[in-house]
Amino acid sequence: MSAARPDANTLIRTVLDPGSWKSWDEPMVDPAPPGSPYAEELASTRARTGYDESVVTGEGLLGGRRVAVMACEFSFLAGSIGVAAAERLVRAVERATAEGLPLLAAPASGGTRMQEGALAFVQMIKISAAVSAHRAAGLPYIVYLRHPTTGGVFASWGSLGHVTAAEPGALIGFLGPRVFESMYGYPFPEGVQVAENLFNHGLVDAVVSADDAREIAIRALTVLCSMKDAKGLEGPARTPPPEEHPVAVEAWEVISRSRRDDRPGVRALLKLGASDVSLLNGTGVGENDPGLLLALARFGTASAVVLGQDRRQQQAGRHLGPAGLRVARRGMHLASELGLPLVTVIDTGGAALSKAAEEGGLAAEIARSLADLVMLDAPTVCLLLGEGAGGAALALLPADRVLCAQHGWLSPLPPEGASAILYRTIDFASEIAKEQGVRAQDLKRDGIVDRIIPEFPDAAYEPKAFCERVARALEYEIGALTERPPKDRLATRLARYRRLGAV
């Protein structure tokens, strides 16, 4: 077996801490009638491979953290899943759930074991049910898709990860190409069922070797398990960031500064102000949007799911569309399921205006994002980092706490658009901006913003210091929110937005 395609035992040794593996596998009832061709096939496969079934399960340490593992072995009847293999998997998932362990899955399978027919086929339901119960318990589930992963395995527990990576060049698809060609008489198109193409379509978060998969899993679990790790521990004393009173500048000057090409955006914030950053990719259901960045990260001691509008991509003409908001809603669901704080970062000149965006349901996605976010049971912090124009900005605004950079702003439209509506020309944009109260100081006065993060004198001139200042503010706000009961947080959030503008 080449290093590029490790078998199950080699993969486990590669990913886990040395010497930490403990098998959970027990002898199983043989599914084949004695003396049958299937029984002979099982016996010869066991002798040839050294495995007793197509899956191995157990536990070990990953960066010192106890984790459960289930992995397929493709050399054992193409990694196919029959009744015995499924029972082994389900017992492992149930034990991981009962013991509160994160679960790592490494499928490599042709799918259902054809020798066992329909009964084997429906085993995918009970495996999926067990994984769903594990996730419902607030426990992380990380998947590493290996070469090849097809059929019922890919269409069940292989596609349910909170975070999903794939082996480089791996064949991954629903119906294997050999079976497709045999059934339909012509070959499946090349380049479709490969890991890299799945990444391009937002179906997997990373394409990495087994060696790199270890580091990705360690980094992701540092964030995904942070709330569980913190239970029962006394948090550090929290000192609020000093209240700064930056010198106010005119609205048009604020807007001009927010549009500078060299102004730090969400990527700079993660690079200069965060640690343990894991970038996730796409919706997980076949869409991605470069204008919306989804990541796991830590700001100081505070972990969070981060949803950020990426100014760099938008400046290149990739405006936020409906797929971007579906990526954002994936992040909201992840935060809710694992009880992680959520940080949204607004920095957009406006959503995509196109036929594709309209037909893709842009307005409906803004509505769903608003509804999901305002009712989210996780702690939420919004950061108005720069431009905040239109529905694309509003979709990420509802939060327990709203921070605003000194030169961030919020408006129903870019000022030029508002001027065009009112005066049929963009010439009055600066006057409109002043009248609409879009600046950080105006937003704080009106109860939309809670804290202003100063710029000395502009974030573009001090990117590292500014990003570190933002990170300290996020750490404080997240820490304070996580100490409050979820029902109190939600009630306070709803009351906040109910009284906005009320007389």
Disulfide bonds with the S-S distance in Angstrom:
none
